[in-house]
Amino acid sequence: MGLLGWLRRSTPKLATDGLSEAVVRETTDYVVRMCDPRIALLSRYRERLAPAVVAALRFVQKQREMLGEPVDANVSAWHSTPLLRAIFATTDEMQQAFGRSTELVEWFARNPLRDVAVATLGMVAREQRVLGMALDGQLIQRDVVQTTLSFSDHRTRIFSDSPESLWRGVARRLVDELAYIALSHFEAEQTTRKQLEDELALMRARLRAFERRGTGMDHLAAGRDVPDAVVGRKLLHQLEENERKLAQMPGNADLLELRLSMLADTLSHAESYVHIGRRSLHVDSLNQVFDDASPDTNPISFIEVKVDRNPPLERVLVALRIHRSALQPVGMRLDDAARMLG
């Protein structure tokens, strides 16, 4: 079975209430398969990873309420929904953003009897301080520092037919993210080892070159320049230090144990890598941000996501109930997608 087929078939179906042994076991095998399948060769690997997997799943479950109830997204809803008006300047902009999503167009094409897709919309949120005018009583003040909010890079990626199945999709992506972070730690360890090995080989080659030219007393008797001998001694010291660092790193026999430990540590401290929080604020019709509510402002809220990894991730997202009528296809239309999908 290919990797994509395996992912579709073996994605853990995360429980929505308790954590059964089956869910913990399936999730353990899933992240091990994602990171390094050879970890499964270690004795009692499931038992040893179980506390960390449970901690990770508890972290994932805590985010469920954060997602909130999906917001209706269609042309008529835009006029009455402050959040949609803050995200999209016009209804055309909203329709074009949805129409550019090939995945969303294809989802509707695969589900011709469904008029609504429950989805997440991810974006980049940018706050910018500008100088503007403000009304203070009857007086107009100039050069007042104001904060404006804008959204860009709109992407819809997770689709479903209900909020419940949407949550399961989001939960799976959170588990995937933790596995990805652990895998990046594996790569960093391997990169460090490779760099040390490459440096060691280079220093040995340079040392052999010095030896061929003559160092130490040979060097002095031959009347060579003193700086070459000094460099040779420094190089020998660096080589010894490099060999010491390599000796401290686990050998191949201990590599799987190290990776199991790194995976467990990542899963146990999910909150140290993935930061999710809901932000609420007030904006006016120009997307100026205000600390307090007023007759000219409306409350909006969205989820902020920050992930400490390489490369780092910082985006915001909202859950939407996107109506088929809200799509303004760009390029390939819905009927074209339906024909392509057969």
N, C-alpha and C positions, 0 to 999 in steps of 0.2 A: 504494500500500500504506500502511495506517495505521501510526502509530508503534509500537503494540503488536505488530502483525504483523511489522514490520521488526525489532524487538528479538528476537522469537522466532526469526526466520529467520537473522539475521546475528550472533547472539551468537558470539563467537570460541570455537571448540572448543580449549581450551588443551591443549597437549601435556603428557604426564605425564613425559616424559624429556628429550629435547633440544628446542631451539627452532628449528624449521624456518623458512626464509624465508617460507613461506606463512603460518605462524602469526604471525610478526612483521608481515607485510604486512596480514593480516586484522585483527589487533589495532590496528594504526595507523589503518586506515580506520574501525574501530569507535569508537575514542576521539575521532577527528576528527568523526565524524558525531554523536557524543553532545555534543561541546562547541561546535563551530561548523563546519558543513559547508563554509563558504567557505574554510577553511584549505586545502582540497584544490585551490583555484585557484592557490596559490603554487607557484612552480617548485621541483621536487625535494622536495616536502614529505615524502614517505615516507622518502627518504634522510636528510633532515635530522632527522627524528624517530626514525629507527631506533635509534640508541644509547640514547635515553631509553626507548623502548619495551622494548628488550632488558633494560635495568636494572630496569624495573618488573616484567617477567615473571620475572626472576631473583628479585626480592623475593617475588613471589607463590609461586614454587616452593619457596622456603625455608620457607614456612609449612605445607607439606604434611604434614611429620612432626608438626607441632604439633597437628594435628587428632586424631591418635591413632585407636585402634580404637574403633568405636562400642560403647557399653555397652547390654546388653540391658535393656529397660524393659518389665516386665510385673508383675503382682501378685506372683507367686512370687519374681521377681528382686529386688523391693524389700526383702524380708526378709533377703536375703543380700548386698546391695550397699550398702556404706556411703555411696557417693556419692548414690544415690537417696534413702536415708534422710535425708541431710543437706539435700537439695534439697526433698523433700516430707515433711511431718510424718507423713502417713498414706498408705495406698494409695488411699483415697477422694480425698484432695487431688490425688494424681498423676493419677488417672483423670479427675477433673473438669477439671484443667488441660489435659489432652490433648483432652477432649471439647469444651472451649470453643474450640478451634482449628478454625475453619471450613475453613481450607485443608487441614488434616490429615484432617478428616472427608470432604471432597470428594475428596482424593487416594485414600483407601480406596474411595470410591464409584466412582471412575474405574478402579480396579484391583481388581475383585472377586475375582480369583484370587490376589491377594497378601495374605499375612497379616502381613507385616512392612514397615514403612516406615523407611528409614534417613534420619535427619533431624538438624538442629541445633536445640538448645534454647537460646535466649538469655534471659538474666535480668539483674536488678539484684542485685548482691551487696552486703550491708551488714555491716560489722563495727562492733560497739558495745561500749564498755567499761562494765562494770557492777560493782557491789560484791556479792560473794557470800561463801559459806563454802567452805573447803577443808580437807582432812584432811592434817595434817602429822604423820606417824607415828601416835600415838594421840591427838593433840590436834586439836581442831577450831578453826580460825582463822576469825574473822569479819572482815567488811569487807575481803576480799581482792579486789584489782582483777582482773577476769576479762574476757576478750574472747569475745563470742558472734558467731556468723556466721548470717546469714539470707539467704534468696533470695526474690525477689518478681518480679512482672511477667513470668511465664513465657510465652514466645512461641516457637512452632515455625513456621519460615518456609521452610526449604529441605528438600525431600523428594526421595527417589530410591529406587531399588530395590537399590542396592549402594554400598559405601563409595567405589568409584572414581567413580561418577557423582555422588555427593554432593560429592566433592572438586572436581569440575569446576564444580559449582554454586557452591561457596564461592569458587573461584578467579575465576569470572566476577564475583561480587559485589565482590571486591577490586579488580578492574579498574574496575568501575563506580564504586567509591568514589573512586579516584584521578581518574577523569574528573569526578566531581561536585566534588571539591576544586578542580580546575583551573577548572571552570565558575564556582565561587564566587569565584575570583580574578578572572575576567573581569568578573563582576557588580560586585565591589568597585571595580575600575578604572572601570567605567562610572558607578557611583554617585558616585565622587569627581569625575569629569568633569561629571556632571549638577549636583552640588552647586556646583561652581565656576561653572558657567554660570548657575545660578539666582541665586547670590550676586552675580555680575557684573551681571545684569539688574536686581536689586534696588538695588544701589549706584548704577547709572547713573540709575535712576528717582529715587532720593533726591538725587543730585547735581543733576539737572535741577530738582528742587523748590527746592534751595538757590539755584540760578542765577536762578530766577524771582523769588525773594524778594530777591536781591541778596547778593553775597558780596564779600570783599576791600574795596577802596576804595569801591565802590558801597554796600556794607554800612555802612562807617564814615560816609560822607557822608549816608546816609539816617538815621543815628542809631539803627541797630538794636543789639540786644544783642551784645556781643563773643562770648559762648559759641557763638552760631550760626556765626560765621565760623570759629572753632576747629574745630568739628565738621565744617564743610565741608572744611577742609584735611585733617583726618584721613581723611575719607571719600575724598577724592581720592587720598591715599596708599594706602588700602586697595584702591581700584579698580586702581591701577597694579600693586600687588603681586598681586592676583588675576589680572590680565591676564598678568603674567609667568609665574605658575604654569600657566595654561592654555596659554601658548605653549610651555612645556616638555613638555607632554603630546603624544603622537604624534597626528598628524592622521588622518583617515579612511584615507588612502592607506597609512599605516604601521600601522593597527590590526591587520590580520591578521598582520603580521610580529610584532607585540608578542604577540598571542595564541599564535602558534606557539611563541614563546620561553617564554611562561608555561606552556604545556602541557608543553614539554620539561623545564622546570625542575621541575615537579610530579612528572612521571613519574620523573625522575632521582633524586629525593630522597624516594621513597615512605616510607622508614623515618623521615623527619622528621615525617610526618603521621599515619601508621598504626603504632601500637605494639601488637604482639601477643606475648604470652608465656604460658607455662604456669606456673601456680602450684600448688604441692603443700604440703599442711599436714596436721595431725592434729587430729581432732575427737572428742569423746566423744558419748554418746547424746543430750546436751542441746545439741549444736552449740557447745560451748565449744572454743576454739582453743588448741592446745598446741604449743610449739616442738619438743618431743621426743616420740618414740613411747613408749607405755606400754601395759600390759595393758588399760587402760580406754579406749584411743583407737584410732581407725582412720585410715589414710591416705586422703586424697581429693585429687583434682586437677581443675582446670578451666582453661579458657583465658580470660585477661583481654584485653579489646580496648579500646583508647583511641584515639580519632581526633581530631586537632586540626583542627577546622573550626568553622563557625558554622551551626547550633548544635553544640557538641562532643558526642561520643558516648563513653560509658563503660559497658560491659556485660561480662558473662561468658557463656561458652557451652560446651556439651558436645555431643559427637556421641552420638546414641542410636539404638538399634535398637528402634523402638516397635512393639509387637505390637498387632494389631487388638483383642485382648481387653483391652488396657490403656485403651481409650477408654470413657468414660462419657458418652455424648452429652448435651449440654445444649441443650434446644430441639429443633432439627432432628436426627433420628436418621439413621443410615447408610442405611437403606432409603429414607427420605424424600429424602436427597441423591441417591441412585441414580436415583430416579424423576424428580427435577428435571433431572438431567443427561441424561436420555433413554436 
